[in-house]
Amino acid sequence: RMSGASRIHRSSQGSTHHGAMADSSYRNVFLSLMGAVYFCAFVSYYLQYPGLLGEDGLLPTRRLWEQIRSSRWPQAQAAEGSLDLDLNVPLAWWTDGALQGRVRLPKVTLALSGGAKQLRAFLDFPTWLWFLADGTPSLQVDHAMELLALSGMMLSALAVLGVHHVSVFALTYLNYLSLFLLGQRWLGFQWDIFLLETGAMIFLYCPFWSLRSKGANPPGAWLLRALIVKFMYMNGVVKVAANCPTWKHLTALEYHFASTCLPTAEAWILHQLPPFLLRFGVAVMFLVELPLPFLLVCPILVVRRVGVVVQVALQVGILMTGNYNWFNVQTIALLLPAWDDDDYGDSSGKEPLLWRLIIGVPQLWGRFWSSWFGTVVGCFATCRFAIWAFCEMFEVQHGGGASQLLSINPFGEGSLALEHMRGALTFEPWVIKSRFGTRDVEKFSSRMFSQQALGVFFALVAASCFRWAVAPLMQQQCRCLGIPKISCVLVRFVRVAFVLPMLVVCLMPLEQIYLPASSAIPFAAAARPWHNSLQNWHVSTSYGLFRRMTGVGEVPRGAKGWGGLPPSVVAVPGVVVEGSDDLETWQEIPFRYALGKADRQPRRTAPHQPRLDWQMWFAALGSYQHNDWFIHLLYKVLEGSEPVLSLLDVEESPWPRGSKPPKAVRAWLYHYDFTRLDTPWAHTIPGTQVLNLSRAEDVGLWWTRKKVEPYVPAVTVKELKDVIKGQGWPLGEERLAAVRRVRNCTSAERHSPWLGRCCAAVVATRDALAPLERTVGWKIRTGVFQSVWSGASDYMFVDVHFAVIVGSLLALVTLRAALSAASRLCCRASRRAAVPHGRGAEAGKVKKE
């Protein structure tokens, strides 16, 4: 038995190698946050599934799945109990690129006793429905989709609780991919694709041999850093390439806060800011999205952390002013690998000279930049670069009257002094202009993504991969993770062999934006077959959020706004549905979050994503002819469909749940804008409603709206039946039979008992959550907004979906904290029990030492 003194001596020796075996806290936090993001996505999907994609929903999944199965299943039937795998496709970056075709890997044929057809179909169109709803006696499509959502919730909850094994995230990714591929209009947003790509890149960052992350950051961190750089930079480039006047003249924020899909009450507050501050905010956004993302892949830790702080500030601003579900939390989480250090352990001094050089040089580099002097130098250089970039990109001018403004006496002649003070507080003399355009961005892209720059970056990643792979050889222990050192090194080399090819696949969408040539990415041609084969898996894609600003109204001829530019007239299109019992008196049918009455306070929804309300925003930009689901929505309202009505605000509807539906419905197109406080710049915008809080009718107004034109004329159930039948959606008895089939588990029970139990669990869960469909939310009395604006509402609305998601996450976090505390108590008790009895003097000596 080891004595107390020897145990202390052994622990003091092991502490010098903290980098190799210590828990990676930032890595664990990142993986837990990604579990929370997945959890929000699955819960939000599950709560809305019956009304959006169910048998009685707007776009039933079963109809789409039958089309996919009939077209792809004959191809899968060619699998005669075997499956051919060509390893040259995923490793073509090595075989055809780095090794220039000198090595060819053999094709592997897998002999399968059963399920070969389903597996081949799954590889072609990756959804679990090939195994759960393959047409034989099995689960109903709705049961299978809800089962995938529920199992995704449980897997992501495990990740939140600290189970970070790669299998957990692989299954979570495949579950969400299955939902995405059959989500039709409702899951076609960029953050859904962004979540899938992030989930795929996580695989090489997760632990393979333990449930929690231990040791240094694996080189998969570079994949995540490259992903966030690609995401931010592409979003900045598309704004410049679109040649939108609002981005060009830096006036986008004067429209954005009101024209975003689902604005918040905080957006109304920021909408009142002076135009100079809003245009300055657009300039800062361009600075953060164009040059500063490249700080996140710098090999200097302090530089990366400054870049992380800047990006987090932007995401917090977006989070406060818009309801972008889990998107901002995911982006902030994706910055954690850039914040973390790449510490692969210290050299013990007993290794060969070559190994000591491999470890020692990067170690000295990291120690210098982690010292106080290196930290100061890195922060100063990074801030100076940001200021230099801002001055190169923008020009800030001070207009006329500058000398008078600087020499003003606030206690002088009243009107003149007050006028100048007003100009100083509203930034009226200041003008900010953009000094860059498409050609400048093209030149900058050609430099940052040149063959030389990308070659240096890939060499840096390759060196990181090599250091991480050979790190076990630097440890004093004879075994690594329970296996011999050499085996551990070989396993690590196999793992990092996929890092560089995946990095190429991740960066290949950058070829679409001003790259000098498609060969700029190292060996991109060799990796292209693998990139093409992964298209259905959504492993890598391009991005372009807010390419053009919507809600730009028509400016009267000759009108002048602030700073000499045309006034920012906001006209956000919004569709309002109305119902009537007699075709004469029409009443509005409100949505949960979409634009509605002028006195309705904007609601907070994130991290929940109300997909119907988001699609209403897109529908207002076009016509109902391009949104066939909208006609189905009107029909469901006339029919009184319970799942669809649960997506609306039934508590404020003139036709509440259980009542007789209206006889006719219609839709009008409105133009919306936020109301404005009485400020000098608000009076320069034509058609803006400036609030006069002394008038009772202005108190509580958040919006001003103007009826533009009919969106859909008045229609009845009889007039819509032919349209619904032409689309193939169920009607009458067919619809009722489909609704009854949702509650029937006979087919699943005939397939297998465990599948029948899964079906029964899905039905029971949906029945238990039925009360949530009958509740919209609650109004909580607060004076937060009244402290800013006395005319604001004294109530804050809390949606039931928001409460379910946030409450569940808080419960998981509390459970994890309780488990962690219990684990620490158990460890402490076991250590106390390990102290030998009868050796009190020696134990006291050890404690003193």
Summary of the structure (lengths in Angstrom):
residues: 849
radius of gyration: 30.4
end to end distance: 19.6
largest distance: 96.7
contacts: 2722
relative contact order: 0.12
helix: 59%
strand: 10%
